[in-house]
Amino acid sequence: MHIDITPENLLIQLGYPTTPVMLEQMKDIIDNTRGFSKFSKHILSLNDELRHLAGYIAMSNSFKYLKIKTDNSSTDDVSAFVKTLNKWSDKYKVSLEKVDGKNTFYVIGQA
């Protein structure tokens, strides 16, 4: 199955409404993320993989990036979350920026 990663489709897959404001925010995120089209189709599978670790991908309200985070506090689950995320970022050569003191990472783009 092939899914076109448009701003509208990405919003729907991440659980956001497709309002004009949200579409504009997602377009800004896509435009701001280096090499987005090269790894975008793998974002949805990562989101699915992280769900069992209380992880998810969301739009940042502070920066024009997607953020990946977990609300899980279990040390083992957080470790598995970080391991899964690092494996994904290494495989697709995606640069992530960790937020100090939180289990949150910004998707900066391809290295």
Summary of the structure (lengths in Angstrom):
residues: 111
radius of gyration: 13.3
end to end distance: 27.6
largest distance: 39.6
contacts: 301
relative contact order: 0.16
helix: 48%
strand: 21%
